[in-house]
Each structure stands twice: as C-alpha cells, then as structure tokens.
Amino acid sequence: MRVRAVLPDAAALGRRVGRDADRLRAAFGRPRPARALPPIDELVLTILSQNTSDTNSARAFDALRRRFPTWDDVARAPRRSIETAIRAGGLARLKSRVIRETLRRIARERGSFDLAFLERLPVPEALAWLQRFRGVGEKTACCVLLFGCHRPAFPVDTHILRVTRRLGWLPSAADAAAAHRRLAALVPTRRYYEVHVNLITLGRRRCRPRRPQCAECPVNRECRHARIPPL
C-alpha cells in the first residue's frame, strides 16, 4: 500500500528549514550578492535565461548589448535583428518579441528605462508591476527584485522546485505558484539570497533530476526522498 507523505506543522517545518539552511551553508558557504546589474538589465537577462542555461543566456545578453548599445536601440530595432542577436539563448523568436514589447511599454509608461523606483515600492506592488508584462512571470519578477534591487523576493526555478519537493519543504504536487508563496513564508527573509543560491547549487551538484547523489547530500538526514530505497 502506498503511504502518502505528511508534511510537519508550520512551526516544525520552519525549524527544519532553518536546520537545512545551516547545513547548506556549511557545505557551500554563505554566498555574497554580486554587484547588481541595473534592474532593467536584470529584467532582460532573466527573460533570456528562461528555459536555457546561465552560460547560454549570458552569451545572448552580451551579444545583444554588443549589437545594440542602448535599451532604446533595442526597443526601436526590427524584431528579426534582436532575434539574430540573442540566438545563443534559445527560443530567440519568442524572447525577442517579449523583450522588445516589454522595453517599448516601459518607455511609454515611465519615459525612460530606469526602474530604480522598484527599490522603493512595497515588494508585493513591485512584483505586481513587473508581472503586468507578457512573458514576465513570478520567477522573473522575483529575480529582478532579488538580484537587481536587493529586495526580499524568493525566486523559484526548476532546481529549487525539485529540491524542496524532495526535501519535504513543499508537498510533492506543489506547482511553481504555490512554491513561491510557501517558500517566501518558510525561508527567513534575511536568508533569501543565501538559501536561493545554495538550493540551486545543491540541485546542480547533488540533487539532480535523475540519479541524485543522496549519499553525498548535506541535507539528506531528514530528506524523505533520500529514505526511498532504490528500485
């Protein structure tokens, strides 16, 4: 008979998350925020990062900036020219349209590409403002705030969703929307950046989609996935 996993109560789960975060810090260190890109740069880079690797998105971003020195140049450029510039990032046809439409709308609404005002808005309002743009979901909006504005937002990517489901921080069937809400409440705000980065590191190095290295995982003590015997 299959036994359904039961999540601990909120207080117990919060303590568990704290312990796991401490173990991840001991294993991977305490990452320090790098020098932030301007929020508009972070927005475009995060759009480019969707469904591709960091290496490919960085190549696409660099190629875009070489081809078009200013964001106004990008907004005015033919879509095909943008598509050609960002081809290394994958899904270039879709992303070129999203980037150009987003930049044009920001220019119309704000009169410039300066998004520094997001640093002053309450976080829920800043997230809502960003998510008005087609192709900008909650993860992208959270990345802009966390990395571009140093605001307390917790992005959930595919690595974090997979890892936190396995760890039992989330129900097994939790989707990305539920994960954003739940993890933002579970992870201490002051540790958002650290836990976000360390969970991604864990997902890339140990908690892989296939054949995860559970025996070498620094948080395997309470992980329900690690306790499942191999088939």
GIWOGI-V351166 format. One record per backbone hydrogen bond with DSSP energy under -1.0 kcal/mol. CO is the residue of the C=O (numbers start at 1). NH is the residue of the N-H. Records with the same first field share a line. If there is no record, write none. Layout:
BEGIN
CO->NH  NH
END
This chain:
BEGIN
9->13
10->14
11->15
12->16
13->17
14->18
15->19
16->20
17->21
18->22
19->23
20->24
21->25
22->26
23->27
24->28
25->29
38->42
39->43
40->44
41->45
42->46
43->47
44->48
45->49
47->50
49->52
53->57
54->58
55->59
56->60
57->61
58->62
59->63
60->64
61->65
62->66
63->67
64->68
70->74
71->75
72->76
78->82
79->83
80->84
81->85
82->86
86->89
87->90
91->95
92->96
93->97
94->98
95->99
96->100
97->101
98->102
99->103
100->104
101->105
102->106
103->107
104->108
105->109
106->110
107->111
115->118
116->119
117->120  121
122->126
123->127
124->128
125->129
126->130
127->131
129->132
130->133
133->136
137->141
138->142
139->143
140->144
141->145
142->146
143->147
144->148
145->151
151->153
157->161
158->162
159->163
160->164
161->165
162->166
163->167
164->169  170
166->225
171->174
175->179
176->180
177->181
178->182
179->183
180->184
181->185
182->186
183->187
188->191
189->192
191->195
192->196
193->197
194->198
195->199
196->200
197->201
198->202
199->203
200->204
201->205
202->206  207
206->208  213
212->214
213->216
214->217
217->220
225->228
END
